[in-house]
Amino acid sequence: MVKHQRRQQKRQHPKPAPAAKAPVVLLPERPGRSVVLGPSLVREAASESISPPSALQFLLALMIGASVLVAALAAAPRRALPQPLLGVVGDQRELLFFVAIALAAAAGFLLFVFALAVL
């Protein structure tokens, strides 16, 4: 006796719905721009994000990188530092930590000022 195998039909999965576009928000234009026509509406995307220019990104990365290096230099044990750096660092480890914190704070302040200028 030969057994016949039934072929199972493949289920057709429903196609995913196409991605919806970001909603559009209508914001009133700033007063004083259109005297004759009155306040008009300006279309802006709701998911608009602020991205700093590449020069600012480079400057922020440089400041944060320098801050991390100074903090690592201050936190390194004496035996891990090479002789030329050991003479420079000496007993000024606290000052180096403050310099690292000041660099990081300056980078944060710079980014804050940029965000205020854009908005």
Backbone as CSV, one residue per row, in Angstrom:
resi,resn,N_x,N_y,N_z,CA_x,CA_y,CA_z,C_x,C_y,C_z
1,MET,0.823,-1.145,0.000,0.000,0.000,0.000,0.895,1.247,0.000
2,VAL,0.608,2.181,-0.890,1.392,3.394,-1.030,0.644,4.538,-0.370
3,LYS,1.350,5.209,0.476,0.733,6.361,1.138,0.967,7.597,0.291
4,HIS,-0.082,8.328,0.098,0.033,9.585,-0.629,0.181,10.708,0.374
5,GLN,1.165,11.516,0.088,1.384,12.658,0.977,0.619,13.860,0.453
6,ARG,-0.037,14.480,1.335,-0.771,15.690,0.963,0.167,16.890,1.031
7,ARG,0.068,17.709,0.047,0.848,18.931,0.061,0.046,20.003,0.808
8,GLN,0.680,20.565,1.779,0.011,21.617,2.533,0.100,22.920,1.748
9,GLN,-0.998,23.561,1.676,-1.009,24.830,0.971,-0.313,25.880,1.829
10,LYS,0.470,26.699,1.156,1.159,27.769,1.862,0.152,28.849,2.206
11,ARG,0.245,29.293,3.396,-0.644,30.366,3.824,-0.143,31.683,3.250
12,GLN,-1.032,32.445,2.795,-0.657,33.759,2.308,-0.816,34.757,3.449
13,HIS,0.295,35.326,3.789,0.284,36.306,4.869,-0.160,37.642,4.308
14,PRO,-0.925,38.367,5.080,-1.344,39.684,4.585,-0.140,40.609,4.457
15,LYS,-0.138,41.415,3.433,0.967,42.343,3.221,0.884,43.447,4.264
16,PRO,2.045,43.853,4.781,2.019,44.933,5.776,1.565,46.228,5.109
17,ALA,0.873,47.007,5.883,0.375,48.283,5.378,1.552,49.208,5.111
18,PRO,1.471,50.030,4.090,2.579,50.950,3.815,2.735,51.936,4.977
19,ALA,3.998,52.318,5.208,4.287,53.219,6.328,3.619,54.557,6.100
20,ALA,2.996,55.034,7.154,2.297,56.319,7.058,3.308,57.452,7.101
21,LYS,3.034,58.494,6.371,3.917,59.651,6.379,3.723,60.404,7.688
22,ALA,4.755,61.160,8.056,4.683,61.936,9.297,3.560,62.950,9.187
23,PRO,2.822,63.150,10.271,1.718,64.119,10.214,2.251,65.533,9.995
24,VAL,1.495,66.316,9.309,1.878,67.695,9.035,1.148,68.592,10.020
25,VAL,1.916,69.453,10.640,1.358,70.363,11.631,1.321,71.764,11.025
26,LEU,0.207,72.413,11.134,0.075,73.773,10.635,0.301,74.740,11.788
27,LEU,1.321,75.573,11.622,1.647,76.551,12.657,1.396,77.953,12.118
28,PRO,0.859,78.832,12.931,0.660,80.201,12.449,2.002,80.897,12.253
29,GLU,2.080,81.692,11.219,3.305,82.430,10.937,3.469,83.509,11.996
30,ARG,4.695,83.947,12.192,4.956,84.971,13.203,4.212,86.256,12.849
31,PRO,3.682,86.947,13.849,2.930,88.179,13.562,3.847,89.244,12.968
32,GLY,3.263,90.063,12.079,4.021,91.140,11.478,4.638,90.776,10.140
33,ARG,4.553,89.535,9.727,5.141,89.124,8.451,4.233,89.454,7.285
34,SER,2.952,89.261,7.436,2.019,89.481,6.347,0.976,90.497,6.807
35,VAL,1.162,91.730,6.423,0.270,92.788,6.870,-1.015,92.781,6.054
36,VAL,-0.907,92.572,4.735,-2.054,92.675,3.848,-2.979,91.470,3.986
37,LEU,-2.414,90.270,3.984,-3.225,89.058,3.967,-3.584,88.549,5.350
38,GLY,-3.027,89.117,6.372,-3.299,88.609,7.708,-2.411,87.419,8.006
39,PRO,-2.613,86.761,9.133,-1.743,85.626,9.467,-2.015,84.439,8.550
40,SER,-0.976,83.977,7.897,-1.118,82.799,7.041,-0.558,81.584,7.778
41,LEU,-0.751,80.429,7.212,-0.293,79.201,7.849,0.940,78.676,7.134
42,VAL,1.889,78.226,7.907,3.127,77.681,7.371,3.139,76.194,7.657
43,ARG,3.451,75.390,6.647,3.470,73.935,6.839,4.857,73.508,7.303
44,GLU,4.876,72.769,8.371,6.123,72.237,8.893,5.902,70.789,9.258
45,ALA,6.923,69.984,9.054,6.824,68.571,9.404,6.919,68.424,10.920
46,ALA,6.137,67.525,11.477,6.117,67.338,12.933,7.379,66.654,13.432
47,SER,8.005,65.855,12.598,9.183,65.111,13.048,10.478,65.797,12.638
48,GLU,10.453,67.100,12.465,11.648,67.838,12.080,12.623,67.840,13.252
49,SER,13.889,67.584,12.977,14.877,67.546,14.043,15.976,68.554,13.745
50,ILE,16.677,68.935,14.781,17.760,69.902,14.656,19.067,69.121,14.559
51,SER,19.859,69.390,13.537,21.168,68.752,13.444,22.216,69.853,13.311
52,PRO,23.197,69.834,14.202,24.216,70.884,14.159,25.088,70.739,12.913
53,PRO,25.671,71.840,12.433,26.560,71.769,11.280,27.785,70.917,11.586
54,SER,28.429,70.435,10.545,29.548,69.507,10.740,30.713,70.177,11.465
55,ALA,30.934,71.478,11.270,32.016,72.157,11.978,31.746,72.173,13.484
56,LEU,30.489,72.391,13.859,30.136,72.374,15.276,30.258,70.963,15.849
57,GLN,29.852,69.969,15.088,30.000,68.580,15.538,31.473,68.246,15.761
58,PHE,32.333,68.694,14.848,33.767,68.440,14.994,34.306,69.117,16.247
59,LEU,33.915,70.373,16.472,34.380,71.104,17.649,33.909,70.439,18.943
60,LEU,32.643,70.011,18.979,32.130,69.327,20.169,32.855,68.009,20.405
61,ALA,33.090,67.246,19.341,33.810,65.974,19.478,35.238,66.205,19.962
62,LEU,35.877,67.265,19.464,37.236,67.591,19.885,37.261,67.968,21.365
63,MET,36.292,68.762,21.798,36.247,69.179,23.204,35.967,67.996,24.136
64,ILE,35.025,67.134,23.764,34.716,65.970,24.601,35.896,65.002,24.610
65,GLY,36.530,64.816,23.459,37.704,63.933,23.390,38.842,64.438,24.259
66,ALA,39.106,65.751,24.204,40.155,66.324,25.048,39.796,66.181,26.526
67,SER,38.517,66.351,26.848,38.078,66.193,28.229,38.310,64.775,28.735
68,VAL,37.992,63.802,27.898,38.194,62.395,28.291,39.678,62.091,28.452
69,LEU,40.516,62.607,27.540,41.958,62.353,27.647,42.555,62.989,28.894
70,VAL,42.149,64.210,29.213,42.664,64.880,30.416,42.204,64.133,31.661
71,ALA,40.957,63.683,31.686,40.470,62.936,32.849,41.205,61.596,32.979
72,ALA,41.483,60.942,31.858,42.225,59.680,31.908,43.650,59.907,32.387
73,LEU,44.250,61.014,31.965,45.602,61.347,32.417,45.616,61.606,33.920
74,ALA,44.587,62.277,34.419,44.526,62.576,35.849,44.237,61.326,36.671
75,ALA,43.479,60.377,36.109,43.096,59.184,36.868,44.132,58.067,36.782
76,ALA,45.070,58.167,35.848,46.060,57.089,35.660,47.007,57.021,36.864
77,PRO,47.366,55.806,37.267,48.328,55.683,38.369,49.717,56.165,37.928
78,ARG,50.532,56.542,38.905,51.861,57.094,38.598,52.719,56.125,37.790
79,ARG,52.659,54.871,38.096,53.518,53.905,37.410,53.093,53.670,35.959
80,ALA,51.877,54.063,35.603,51.407,53.877,34.233,51.795,55.037,33.326
81,LEU,52.191,56.161,33.913,52.542,57.324,33.106,54.007,57.273,32.682
82,PRO,54.306,57.677,31.450,55.705,57.770,31.028,56.409,58.909,31.775
83,GLN,57.746,58.855,31.831,58.527,59.839,32.584,58.249,61.286,32.181
84,PRO,58.193,61.618,30.866,57.945,63.030,30.528,56.587,63.534,31.035
85,LEU,55.569,62.698,30.972,54.251,63.107,31.465,54.198,63.137,32.981
86,LEU,54.967,62.286,33.623,54.976,62.257,35.086,55.495,63.577,35.643
87,GLY,56.490,64.151,34.963,57.017,65.446,35.396,56.009,66.559,35.193
88,VAL,55.214,66.476,34.117,54.228,67.515,33.830,53.038,67.408,34.776
89,VAL,52.554,66.186,34.958,51.363,65.988,35.789,51.687,66.249,37.247
90,GLY,52.708,65.607,37.736,53.140,65.810,39.110,52.010,65.669,40.104
91,ASP,51.817,66.686,40.929,50.775,66.673,41.952,49.562,67.506,41.543
92,GLN,49.391,67.723,40.269,48.291,68.569,39.802,47.104,67.744,39.306
93,ARG,46.869,66.611,39.888,45.791,65.740,39.422,44.413,66.357,39.641
94,GLU,44.212,67.015,40.763,42.914,67.663,41.016,42.634,68.747,39.982
95,LEU,43.665,69.521,39.666,43.511,70.567,38.666,43.148,69.968,37.306
96,LEU,43.744,68.829,36.965,43.421,68.172,35.696,41.970,67.699,35.661
97,PHE,41.476,67.202,36.783,40.057,66.814,36.841,39.152,68.032,36.628
98,PHE,39.501,69.152,37.238,38.707,70.355,37.053,38.756,70.843,35.604
99,VAL,39.914,70.710,34.963,40.041,71.090,33.549,39.159,70.185,32.690
100,ALA,39.148,68.880,32.981,38.303,67.946,32.220,36.828,68.286,32.390
101,ILE,36.424,68.595,33.614,35.026,68.962,33.870,34.689,70.273,33.163
102,ALA,35.610,71.226,33.183,35.369,72.514,32.520,35.250,72.343,31.009
103,LEU,36.058,71.486,30.412,35.959,71.235,28.968,34.618,70.604,28.606
104,ALA,34.197,69.633,29.394,32.912,68.986,29.116,31.753,69.968,29.311
105,ALA,31.842,70.796,30.344,30.790,71.794,30.584,30.756,72.835,29.463
106,ALA,31.915,73.223,28.959,31.965,74.188,27.855,31.352,73.596,26.590
107,ALA,31.591,72.314,26.346,30.982,71.664,25.177,29.467,71.619,25.330
108,GLY,28.982,71.311,26.505,27.542,71.300,26.750,26.934,72.686,26.611
109,PHE,27.637,73.700,27.105,27.141,75.072,26.989,27.097,75.510,25.529
110,LEU,28.102,75.125,24.753,28.139,75.458,23.334,26.964,74.831,22.590
111,LEU,26.662,73.585,22.904,25.524,72.919,22.286,24.209,73.571,22.718
112,PHE,24.121,73.982,23.977,22.926,74.660,24.488,22.708,75.989,23.775
113,VAL,23.770,76.755,23.585,23.668,78.041,22.895,23.243,77.822,21.443
114,PHE,23.763,76.785,20.804,23.355,76.488,19.437,21.860,76.153,19.379
115,ALA,21.399,75.346,20.319,19.983,74.978,20.330,19.103,76.201,20.561
116,LEU,19.519,77.121,21.417,18.762,78.354,21.640,18.740,79.228,20.394
117,ALA,19.868,79.268,19.678,19.946,80.117,18.485,19.056,79.572,17.362
118,VAL,18.916,78.271,17.278,18.116,77.656,16.218,16.635,77.807,16.505
119,LEU,16.257,77.626,17.746,14.843,77.716,18.109,14.488,79.143,18.247
